[in-house]
Amino acid sequence: MNNVNVLSEAHAKGSDPVTTDDVNQWFHEFNQWLTTKASGSSYTLSQTGLFLQDAHWRDIVAFGRVIDTCSGLEEMNQKWSETQPHKKAANFHIDTKREPIRWAKRAGRDVLEVIAAFELDGGSGEAVLRFILENDQLRAWTIMTALAQLDDITPNTEPDQQRNDPYARDFTGPNWLDERKKSAAYEQHEPTALIVGGGHAGLTAAAQLGNLGIDCLVVDRMERIGDNWRKRYHTLSLHNQKDSNHLPFLPFPKTWPLYIPKDKIANWLEFYVEAMEINFWTQTDFLGAKRLDHDQKWEVQLRTKDGNIRHMYPRHIIMATSVSNKPKIPSLPGLDSFEGDVLHSSQFHDAERYRDKSVLVMGTGTSSHDISQELHGHGAHVTMIQRSPTLITNVEPSAQLYDSLLLTPGPSLEDRDILAIATPLEPMIEMHKLITAESKKLDKELLEGLEKVGFRLYFGPDDTGWPLLYRNRGGGYYFNIGCSELLINGEIKLMASQDIEAFTPKGLKMTNGDEKTAELLVLATGYEGPESMVLDLFGPDVAKKVGKIWGFGNRQELSNMWTRTAQEGLWFTAGAFSQCRQFSKYLALQIAQDELARS
């Protein structure tokens, strides 16, 4: 066997290189242990010596019914003892079709990174293991297992999976377009899954379900596919680089800009629906649903574009309406008396209208900064009102450091994705602390300048940066693309909300007695969470059963995201383009599992 061909600097300088034989031997011993666990043996993981004491296991519905993480050998052993007798996992081995074994630095540790494959009862799995050399012995620090494929379903992406469509040989019958129109009309059949929300979260779920042959319909109230981006403020672009944001099966053209403008991504979503043959109803309101437990279906009410009420009966509902729901409007003293315009950031579109006028923008997150910069560019006199400390980082290079696995050239997107999701929460926290410390050094001049003008800074929970802040709160940060310099230079003014006594008909009265006039107030104050949406659309019983949505739960995972919930047949997907691309696959596989169980 060949030596592992990529060594970290530490290993390249001294110790004997690890060989592929060493990794194969580790898998041999691990497979033997799994065999004993399948028969109910009490032989523990700790006794094998294969894992570090501080090991972690993230499982994405390969062994359990939900996405969860176990930390420590006792917890890991308990889960394997409970699941292995019926999962019968076997034949863990290096997947030679994937990115080769390599040394890497993860959370400050030199690790040997291995992508593996394995077998399961009823399917197959994929895994990522990160090994550490301890006393010249290879021990696993982290393992991520994920369901990869089901034996009874062949994805459309498989080379030998070619549909024998009747129109290919029978020229007297309906052609492809006729069949597409019939499929999307749902006049004689029901969708297996109804997806509420036609942004990137809904479309990635639809594409993955379609790949598994599961009939689904996307509904959204917007007039045109992509309007959720197209109708946002004029200057908006994605703040994550292009390679983080590809959609499944259809990557962006290589000629595209690094940061994609809103109208470009809007048009791409429209194109994606056509290219991926996704059934999509625009101008359709989801009015609510109730569960018909005796039929294991939902009774759904939709108001279609013609104003009629349509009842549908899907087995699954996927809510893809974002982690942000209704605009959050704070209670502000005297606001009712203010005679100027008051807009939530979601309603703001026309900066030119406020040229030479005084404008207040409340909030210091991404929308606040972008809208303030746009208003300033159109000649408005802007004052930003800070309510709480905010994480600020330069869009390059600092903000992109956390996505380094996705932006690293070389591995395929599929391999970059599995490596990116393979880090359990506790190691991720340590990794992000290191990255945040580095980003603060890179942004030192910017951060000091902001502090000098009174801007209050925050660096995320335990100084872990923006990604974990986003996963806990859904916002609270800004990638600087120029607005911070406008604040530092005084071209955009800064005010603390604590210095405001009340709004007046003409603007603000300050606690020191001063008054400030304004003709527009933009409330960039965020959104309510999805829990209120569930309450409105499904009722209190379902809302109570489901509980928290988004934010980390007690299993070290985002609550109720891309996984089975306590309410049968109700699913949620949300998050960044990369998260939806990565996890929509596993969401679709779970629904496919449930459908197979019914057949």
C-alpha positions as CSV (number, residue, x, y, z in Angstrom):
1,M,0.0,0.0,0.0
2,N,1.1,3.6,-0.7
3,N,2.0,6.0,2.0
4,V,-0.6,8.7,2.7
5,N,0.6,11.3,0.1
6,V,-0.2,14.5,1.9
7,L,1.5,15.2,5.3
8,S,1.1,18.1,7.6
9,E,4.4,20.0,8.3
10,A,4.6,18.4,11.7
11,H,4.5,14.9,10.4
12,A,6.5,15.6,7.3
13,K,9.4,16.6,9.6
14,G,10.0,13.7,11.9
15,S,7.8,10.8,12.6
16,D,7.3,7.9,10.3
17,P,4.3,8.6,7.9
18,V,1.1,6.8,8.5
19,T,0.3,4.3,5.7
20,T,-2.9,3.4,4.1
21,D,-2.4,-0.1,5.7
22,D,-2.6,1.6,9.2
23,V,-6.0,3.1,8.2
24,N,-7.2,-0.2,6.8
25,Q,-6.2,-2.0,10.0
26,W,-8.2,0.6,12.0
27,F,-11.3,-0.1,9.9
28,H,-10.7,-3.8,10.2
29,E,-10.8,-3.6,14.0
30,F,-13.7,-1.2,14.0
31,N,-15.7,-3.5,11.7
32,Q,-15.0,-6.4,14.1
33,W,-16.3,-4.4,17.0
34,L,-19.5,-3.5,15.1
35,T,-20.1,-7.2,14.4
36,T,-20.0,-7.9,18.1
37,K,-22.4,-5.0,18.8
38,A,-24.8,-6.3,16.2
39,S,-25.2,-9.4,18.3
40,G,-25.6,-7.4,21.5
41,S,-22.1,-7.7,23.0
42,S,-21.2,-5.7,26.0
43,Y,-17.7,-5.0,24.7
44,T,-17.4,-1.2,24.9
45,L,-15.9,1.3,22.6
46,S,-13.5,2.4,25.3
47,Q,-12.2,-1.1,25.5
48,T,-11.2,-1.2,21.8
49,G,-8.8,1.7,22.1
50,L,-9.9,2.9,18.7
51,F,-11.1,6.3,19.8
52,L,-9.8,9.2,21.9
53,Q,-11.5,9.7,25.2
54,D,-12.8,13.1,24.0
55,A,-14.2,11.7,20.8
56,H,-17.4,12.9,19.1
57,W,-19.8,11.2,16.8
58,R,-22.2,13.2,14.5
59,D,-24.8,11.0,12.9
60,I,-27.0,12.3,10.1
61,V,-29.8,9.8,10.1
62,A,-27.6,6.8,9.3
63,F,-28.1,5.1,12.7
64,G,-30.9,7.2,14.2
65,R,-34.1,8.8,13.1
66,V,-32.8,12.4,13.7
67,I,-29.6,14.3,13.2
68,D,-27.7,14.3,16.5
69,T,-24.2,14.3,18.1
70,C,-22.8,12.2,20.8
71,S,-19.7,13.4,22.8
72,G,-17.6,11.1,24.9
73,L,-17.1,7.3,24.6
74,E,-19.9,6.4,27.0
75,E,-22.5,8.3,25.1
76,M,-21.2,7.0,21.7
77,N,-21.1,3.4,23.0
78,Q,-24.7,3.7,24.3
79,K,-26.0,4.8,20.9
80,W,-24.2,2.1,19.0
81,S,-25.5,-0.5,21.4
82,E,-29.0,0.7,20.8
83,T,-28.8,1.0,17.0
84,Q,-26.3,-1.5,15.7
85,P,-28.5,-4.6,16.3
86,H,-31.0,-3.4,13.8
87,K,-28.9,-1.2,11.6
88,K,-26.2,-3.8,11.1
89,A,-23.6,-1.4,9.9
90,A,-20.6,-3.1,8.3
91,N,-17.7,-2.9,6.0
92,F,-16.4,0.6,6.9
93,H,-13.6,1.3,4.4
94,I,-11.7,4.0,2.6
95,D,-13.8,5.4,-0.2
96,T,-11.3,5.4,-3.0
97,K,-13.7,7.4,-5.3
98,R,-13.6,10.4,-3.0
99,E,-10.9,12.9,-1.9
100,P,-7.7,11.0,-0.9
101,I,-6.6,10.6,2.7
102,R,-4.8,13.8,3.8
103,W,-3.4,15.5,6.8
104,A,-5.2,18.7,7.8
105,K,-5.3,21.2,10.7
106,R,-8.7,21.1,12.5
107,A,-9.4,23.1,15.6
108,G,-5.6,23.4,16.2
109,R,-5.0,19.7,15.9
110,D,-3.1,17.8,13.2
111,V,-5.6,15.2,12.0
112,L,-5.6,12.5,9.3
113,E,-8.8,13.1,7.4
114,V,-10.5,10.1,5.7
115,I,-13.7,9.9,3.7
116,A,-15.2,6.4,4.1
117,A,-18.1,4.3,2.9
118,F,-20.1,1.6,4.7
119,E,-23.1,-0.7,4.4
120,L,-26.4,-0.5,6.4
121,D,-29.5,-2.6,6.5
122,G,-31.5,-1.2,3.7
123,G,-29.0,1.2,2.3
124,S,-25.4,2.5,2.4
125,G,-23.7,5.3,4.2
126,E,-20.8,7.8,4.0
127,A,-18.5,8.9,6.7
128,V,-15.7,11.2,7.6
129,L,-13.2,10.3,10.2
130,R,-10.5,12.5,11.7
131,F,-7.6,10.6,13.3
132,I,-4.9,11.7,15.7
133,L,-1.7,9.9,16.3
134,E,-1.5,9.2,20.1
135,N,1.6,7.3,21.3
136,D,2.1,6.2,17.7
137,Q,-1.3,4.7,17.6
138,L,-4.1,5.9,15.2
139,R,-7.1,6.9,17.2
140,A,-10.3,8.5,15.9
141,W,-11.1,12.0,17.3
142,T,-14.3,12.6,15.4
143,I,-16.6,10.5,13.2
144,M,-19.5,11.7,11.1
145,T,-21.8,9.1,9.6
146,A,-24.6,9.9,7.1
147,L,-27.2,8.0,5.2
148,A,-26.1,8.1,1.5
149,Q,-28.5,5.9,-0.4
150,L,-31.5,3.5,0.0
151,D,-31.4,0.1,-1.6
152,D,-34.9,0.3,-3.0
153,I,-34.6,3.7,-4.6
154,T,-32.2,4.5,-7.5
155,P,-31.6,8.2,-7.8
156,N,-32.0,9.8,-11.2
157,T,-28.4,10.9,-11.0
158,E,-27.2,7.3,-11.3
159,P,-25.7,6.7,-14.8
160,D,-27.9,3.7,-15.5
161,Q,-31.1,5.4,-14.4
162,Q,-32.7,6.4,-17.6
163,R,-36.5,7.0,-17.7
164,N,-38.4,5.3,-20.5
165,D,-40.8,8.1,-21.2
166,P,-43.6,7.1,-23.6
167,Y,-43.2,10.2,-25.7
168,A,-39.7,9.1,-26.7
169,R,-41.2,6.4,-29.0
170,D,-44.9,7.2,-29.3
171,F,-45.2,10.3,-31.4
172,T,-49.1,10.2,-31.3
173,G,-49.3,10.9,-27.6
174,P,-48.4,13.8,-25.3
175,N,-44.9,15.1,-25.5
176,W,-42.5,16.2,-22.7
177,L,-44.2,19.7,-22.3
178,D,-47.6,18.1,-22.2
179,E,-46.5,15.8,-19.4
180,R,-44.8,18.6,-17.5
181,K,-48.0,20.7,-17.6
182,K,-50.1,17.7,-16.5
183,S,-47.7,16.9,-13.6
184,A,-47.7,20.5,-12.3
185,A,-51.5,20.9,-12.5
186,Y,-52.3,18.2,-9.9
187,E,-55.8,17.8,-11.4
188,Q,-55.9,14.0,-11.0
189,H,-53.3,13.3,-8.3
190,E,-51.9,14.7,-5.0
191,P,-48.3,15.6,-4.3
192,T,-46.5,13.3,-1.8
193,A,-44.8,16.4,-0.3
194,L,-45.9,20.0,-0.3
195,I,-43.1,22.5,0.1
196,V,-44.2,25.9,1.4
197,G,-41.6,28.6,0.3
198,G,-39.9,28.9,-3.1
199,G,-36.6,30.3,-2.2
200,H,-33.3,28.4,-2.2
201,A,-34.4,26.3,0.8
202,G,-37.5,25.1,-0.9
203,L,-35.9,24.5,-4.3
204,T,-33.0,22.5,-3.0
205,A,-35.5,20.2,-1.1
206,A,-37.6,19.9,-4.2
207,A,-34.6,19.0,-6.4
208,Q,-33.4,16.3,-4.0
209,L,-36.9,14.8,-3.7
210,G,-37.2,14.8,-7.5
211,N,-33.9,13.0,-7.7
212,L,-35.4,10.2,-5.6
213,G,-38.6,10.1,-7.7
214,I,-40.8,11.7,-5.0
215,D,-43.6,13.9,-6.3
216,C,-43.6,17.3,-4.7
217,L,-45.1,20.7,-5.3
218,V,-43.6,24.1,-4.2
219,V,-46.0,26.9,-3.4
220,D,-45.2,30.6,-2.8
221,R,-47.1,33.8,-2.7
222,M,-44.6,35.7,-4.8
223,E,-45.6,36.7,-8.3
224,R,-42.5,35.4,-10.0
225,I,-40.0,32.8,-9.0
226,G,-37.0,34.6,-7.6
227,D,-38.9,37.6,-6.3
228,N,-37.8,36.9,-2.8
229,W,-34.4,38.2,-4.0
230,R,-35.5,40.4,-6.9
231,K,-37.7,42.7,-4.8
232,R,-35.2,43.4,-2.1
233,Y,-33.1,46.6,-1.8
234,H,-31.4,47.7,-4.9
235,T,-27.7,47.1,-4.1
236,L,-28.0,43.7,-2.5
237,S,-25.5,41.0,-3.3
238,L,-24.7,37.7,-1.6
239,H,-22.0,38.2,1.0
240,N,-20.7,34.7,0.8
241,Q,-18.5,33.7,-2.2
242,K,-20.0,32.0,-5.2
243,D,-18.5,28.6,-4.4
244,S,-20.3,28.4,-1.1
245,N,-23.7,29.0,-2.7
246,H,-24.1,26.4,-5.5
247,L,-27.4,24.6,-5.8
248,P,-27.6,20.8,-6.0
249,F,-26.9,19.2,-9.4
250,L,-26.4,22.5,-11.2
251,P,-23.4,24.7,-10.2
252,F,-23.2,28.3,-11.2
253,P,-21.2,29.1,-14.3
254,K,-17.5,29.6,-13.8
255,T,-17.8,33.0,-15.4
256,W,-20.0,34.4,-12.6
257,P,-18.8,37.1,-10.2
258,L,-17.5,36.1,-6.8
259,Y,-20.4,37.8,-5.0
260,I,-23.6,37.3,-6.9
261,P,-26.0,40.3,-7.3
262,K,-29.6,39.8,-6.1
263,D,-31.2,39.9,-9.5
264,K,-28.7,37.4,-10.9
265,I,-29.5,34.9,-8.2
266,A,-33.2,35.6,-8.6
267,N,-33.1,34.8,-12.3
268,W,-31.0,31.7,-11.6
269,L,-33.6,30.4,-9.2
270,E,-36.2,30.8,-12.0
271,F,-34.0,29.0,-14.4
272,Y,-33.3,26.3,-11.8
273,V,-37.0,25.5,-11.5
274,E,-37.3,24.9,-15.2
275,A,-34.1,23.0,-15.6
276,M,-34.8,20.7,-12.6
277,E,-38.5,20.2,-13.6
278,I,-39.8,21.4,-10.3
279,N,-43.5,21.8,-9.9
280,F,-44.1,25.4,-8.7
281,W,-47.2,27.4,-8.1
282,T,-46.7,31.1,-7.8
283,Q,-49.2,33.6,-6.3
284,T,-50.4,30.8,-4.0
285,D,-51.0,31.4,-0.3
286,F,-50.6,28.5,2.2
287,L,-53.5,29.2,4.6
288,G,-52.9,26.4,7.0
289,A,-53.2,22.6,7.5
290,K,-54.6,20.1,9.9
291,R,-53.3,16.5,10.3
292,L,-55.6,13.6,9.4
293,D,-53.9,11.0,11.5
294,H,-56.2,8.1,10.3
295,D,-54.9,8.7,6.7
296,Q,-51.4,9.8,7.7
297,K,-52.0,12.9,5.5
298,W,-52.5,16.6,5.9
299,E,-55.5,18.5,4.8
300,V,-54.1,21.7,3.3
301,Q,-55.9,24.9,2.3
302,L,-54.3,27.0,-0.5
303,R,-55.5,30.2,-2.1
304,T,-54.4,30.0,-5.7
305,K,-53.7,32.8,-8.1
306,D,-57.3,32.9,-9.3
307,G,-58.5,33.5,-5.8
308,N,-60.0,30.1,-5.3
309,I,-59.5,27.8,-2.3
310,R,-57.8,24.5,-3.2
311,H,-57.7,21.6,-0.8
312,M,-54.7,19.2,-1.1
313,Y,-53.8,16.1,0.8
314,P,-50.0,15.5,0.9
315,R,-48.4,13.1,3.4
316,H,-45.6,15.6,4.1
317,I,-45.3,19.3,4.5
318,I,-41.9,21.0,4.3
319,M,-41.8,24.5,5.6
320,A,-39.1,26.4,3.7
321,T,-40.1,29.9,4.7
322,S,-36.7,30.9,6.3
323,V,-35.7,31.3,9.9
324,S,-37.0,34.8,9.6
325,N,-40.8,35.1,9.7
326,K,-42.9,38.3,10.4
327,P,-41.0,41.6,10.6
328,K,-40.2,42.4,14.2
329,I,-41.5,45.9,15.0
330,P,-40.2,47.2,18.4
331,S,-42.3,49.3,20.7
332,L,-40.8,52.7,20.6
333,P,-41.9,55.7,22.8
334,G,-43.7,58.3,20.7
335,L,-43.4,56.5,17.4
336,D,-47.1,56.9,16.7
337,S,-46.6,60.6,16.7
338,F,-43.8,60.6,14.1
339,E,-45.0,62.3,10.9
340,G,-42.3,60.9,8.6
341,D,-42.2,57.6,6.7
342,V,-41.7,54.4,8.8
343,L,-40.6,51.3,6.9
344,H,-39.4,47.9,8.0
345,S,-36.2,47.0,6.2
346,S,-38.2,44.4,4.2
347,Q,-40.3,47.2,2.8
348,F,-37.4,49.5,1.7
349,H,-36.8,49.8,-2.0
350,D,-36.4,53.4,-3.1
351,A,-33.3,55.3,-1.9
352,E,-33.5,58.0,-4.5
353,R,-36.8,59.3,-3.0
354,Y,-34.9,60.4,0.1
355,R,-32.1,62.4,-1.6
356,D,-31.0,65.4,0.6
357,K,-33.4,64.2,3.3
358,S,-32.5,63.2,6.9
359,V,-33.0,59.4,7.5
360,L,-32.7,57.3,10.6
361,V,-31.9,53.6,10.3
362,M,-32.5,51.6,13.5
363,G,-30.3,48.5,13.8
364,T,-26.7,47.6,13.0
365,G,-27.0,44.2,11.2
366,T,-26.5,43.5,7.6
367,S,-29.7,45.1,6.3
368,S,-29.1,48.2,8.3
369,H,-25.6,48.7,7.0
370,D,-26.5,47.9,3.4
371,I,-29.6,50.2,3.4
372,S,-27.6,53.0,5.1
373,Q,-24.9,52.7,2.5
374,E,-27.4,52.8,-0.3
375,L,-29.2,55.8,1.1
376,H,-25.9,57.6,1.6
377,G,-25.0,56.8,-2.0
378,H,-28.2,58.5,-3.1
379,G,-27.4,61.7,-1.2
380,A,-29.5,61.1,2.0
381,H,-28.2,62.3,5.4
382,V,-28.1,59.0,7.3
383,T,-27.9,58.3,11.1
384,M,-27.6,54.7,12.2
385,I,-29.1,53.8,15.6
386,Q,-27.3,51.0,17.4
387,R,-29.4,49.0,19.9
388,S,-27.0,46.3,20.9
389,P,-23.4,45.2,20.2
390,T,-22.9,43.8,16.7
391,L,-20.3,41.5,15.1
392,I,-18.4,43.3,12.3
393,T,-15.9,41.6,10.0
394,N,-14.5,42.5,6.6
395,V,-16.1,40.6,3.8
396,E,-12.5,39.6,2.7
397,P,-10.6,37.8,3.9
398,S,-12.0,37.5,7.4
399,A,-15.6,36.6,6.8
400,Q,-14.6,33.9,4.3
401,L,-12.2,32.1,6.7
402,Y,-15.0,30.1,8.2
403,D,-15.9,28.7,4.8
404,S,-12.4,27.7,4.0
405,L,-13.4,24.0,3.5
406,L,-15.9,25.1,0.8
407,L,-13.6,27.5,-0.9
408,T,-10.5,25.2,-1.0
409,P,-9.7,24.4,-4.6
410,G,-9.1,20.7,-5.5
411,P,-11.8,18.5,-3.9
412,S,-15.1,18.1,-5.7
413,L,-18.1,20.1,-4.3
414,E,-19.5,16.9,-3.0
415,D,-16.4,16.1,-1.0
416,R,-16.0,19.7,0.2
417,D,-19.6,19.5,1.5
418,I,-19.2,16.3,3.4
419,L,-15.9,17.5,4.9
420,A,-17.6,20.7,5.9
421,I,-20.5,19.1,7.7
422,A,-18.3,16.5,9.4
423,T,-17.3,18.7,12.3
424,P,-19.3,18.2,15.5
425,L,-20.3,21.2,17.5
426,E,-17.7,21.1,20.3
427,P,-14.7,20.9,17.9
428,M,-16.4,23.5,15.7
429,I,-16.6,25.9,18.7
430,E,-12.8,25.5,19.3
431,M,-12.1,25.9,15.5
432,H,-14.2,29.0,15.3
433,K,-12.5,30.6,18.3
434,L,-9.2,30.2,16.5
435,I,-10.6,31.6,13.3
436,T,-12.2,34.6,15.1
437,A,-8.9,35.4,16.9
438,E,-7.3,35.5,13.5
439,S,-10.0,37.6,11.9
440,K,-9.8,40.1,14.7
441,K,-6.0,40.5,14.0
442,L,-6.8,41.0,10.3
443,D,-9.5,43.5,11.0
444,K,-7.6,45.4,13.8
445,E,-7.6,48.8,12.1
446,L,-11.3,48.5,11.1
447,L,-12.4,47.5,14.6
448,E,-10.4,50.2,16.3
449,G,-11.8,52.8,14.0
450,L,-15.4,51.7,14.8
451,E,-14.7,51.7,18.6
452,K,-13.4,55.3,18.3
453,V,-16.8,56.5,17.0
454,G,-18.6,54.6,19.7
455,F,-19.7,51.5,17.8
456,R,-20.1,48.6,20.3
457,L,-18.6,45.4,19.0
458,Y,-19.4,41.7,19.6
459,F,-17.6,38.6,18.4
460,G,-20.3,36.0,18.8
461,P,-20.9,33.5,21.7
462,D,-17.5,32.8,23.4
463,D,-15.8,34.8,20.6
464,T,-16.7,32.1,18.0
465,G,-17.6,34.5,15.2
466,W,-20.5,34.9,12.8
467,P,-21.5,31.3,11.8
468,L,-22.5,30.2,15.2
469,L,-24.1,33.5,15.9
470,Y,-26.2,33.0,12.7
471,R,-27.1,29.5,13.8
472,N,-28.3,30.6,17.2
473,R,-29.9,33.9,16.3
474,G,-30.3,34.0,12.5
475,G,-28.4,37.3,12.3
476,G,-26.6,40.0,14.4
477,Y,-23.6,40.6,12.2
478,Y,-22.4,42.5,9.1
479,F,-19.7,41.7,6.5
480,N,-18.1,45.0,5.8
481,I,-18.3,46.1,2.2
482,G,-17.8,49.8,2.8
483,C,-20.4,51.0,5.3
484,S,-18.0,50.7,8.2
485,E,-15.6,53.2,6.7
486,L,-18.5,55.6,6.2
487,L,-19.2,55.3,9.9
488,I,-15.6,55.8,10.8
489,N,-15.2,58.8,8.6
490,G,-18.4,60.4,9.9
491,E,-20.2,60.3,6.5
492,I,-22.9,58.2,8.2
493,K,-23.6,59.2,11.8
494,L,-23.9,56.8,14.7
495,M,-26.3,57.1,17.6
496,A,-27.0,54.8,20.6
497,S,-30.6,53.9,21.2
498,Q,-30.0,54.5,24.9
499,D,-29.6,58.2,24.2
500,I,-33.1,58.5,22.7
501,E,-35.9,59.7,25.0
502,A,-38.7,59.4,22.5
503,F,-39.9,60.0,18.9
504,T,-41.5,63.3,18.1
505,P,-43.6,64.4,15.2
506,K,-40.5,65.8,13.5
507,G,-37.9,63.2,14.6
508,L,-36.2,62.4,17.9
509,K,-35.9,64.0,21.3
510,M,-32.6,63.0,23.0
511,T,-32.1,62.3,26.7
512,N,-29.8,65.4,26.8
513,G,-32.7,67.6,25.5
514,D,-31.4,67.9,21.9
515,E,-33.8,67.2,19.0
516,K,-33.0,65.6,15.7
517,T,-35.3,65.9,12.7
518,A,-35.9,63.0,10.2
519,E,-38.2,62.3,7.3
520,L,-37.7,58.5,7.2
521,L,-37.2,55.8,9.8
522,V,-36.1,52.4,8.6
523,L,-36.6,49.7,11.1
524,A,-33.8,47.1,10.4
525,T,-34.9,45.3,13.5
526,G,-35.1,41.8,12.3
527,Y,-37.8,39.2,12.2
528,E,-39.8,36.9,14.5
529,G,-38.7,33.3,14.6
530,P,-40.5,30.5,12.8
531,E,-42.3,29.3,15.9
532,S,-44.9,32.1,15.5
533,M,-45.5,31.0,11.9
534,V,-46.2,27.4,13.0
535,L,-48.6,28.6,15.6
536,D,-50.5,30.7,13.1
537,L,-50.7,28.0,10.3
538,F,-50.9,24.7,12.3
539,G,-52.4,25.7,15.6
540,P,-51.2,25.6,19.3
541,D,-51.1,21.8,19.6
542,V,-48.7,21.3,16.7
543,A,-46.7,24.4,17.7
544,K,-46.3,23.0,21.3
545,K,-45.4,19.5,20.0
546,V,-42.7,20.8,17.6
547,G,-41.2,23.4,20.0
548,K,-38.1,25.3,19.2
549,I,-37.1,25.7,15.5
550,W,-33.5,26.8,14.6
551,G,-30.9,27.5,17.3
552,F,-28.9,24.7,18.9
553,G,-30.8,22.1,21.0
554,N,-29.7,19.6,23.6
555,R,-28.4,17.2,20.9
556,Q,-25.8,19.8,19.7
557,E,-27.7,20.3,16.5
558,L,-30.0,22.9,15.0
559,S,-33.5,22.3,16.5
560,N,-35.9,20.6,14.1
561,M,-34.0,21.4,11.0
562,W,-33.8,18.9,8.0
563,T,-34.9,16.1,10.3
564,R,-38.0,14.4,11.6
565,T,-39.9,16.5,14.1
566,A,-42.3,15.5,16.9
567,Q,-45.1,16.1,14.5
568,E,-45.3,13.3,12.0
569,G,-45.1,14.6,8.4
570,L,-44.0,18.1,9.3
571,W,-40.4,19.2,8.2
572,F,-38.4,22.3,8.2
573,T,-35.6,23.6,6.0
574,A,-33.8,26.9,6.2
575,G,-30.4,28.5,6.3
576,A,-27.7,29.6,4.0
577,F,-27.4,28.3,0.4
578,S,-24.6,25.9,1.5
579,Q,-26.6,24.5,4.4
580,C,-29.6,23.9,2.3
581,R,-27.5,22.2,-0.5
582,Q,-25.8,20.0,2.1
583,F,-28.7,18.9,4.2
584,S,-31.6,18.8,1.6
585,K,-30.2,15.5,0.5
586,Y,-30.7,14.0,3.9
587,L,-34.1,15.5,4.3
588,A,-35.2,13.9,1.1
589,L,-33.7,10.5,2.1
590,Q,-35.7,10.6,5.3
591,I,-39.0,11.2,3.5
592,A,-38.1,8.4,1.0
593,Q,-37.5,6.1,4.0
594,D,-40.9,6.9,5.4
595,E,-42.5,6.4,2.0
596,L,-40.8,3.0,1.6
597,A,-42.0,2.0,5.0
598,R,-45.6,2.6,3.9
599,S,-45.3,0.6,0.7
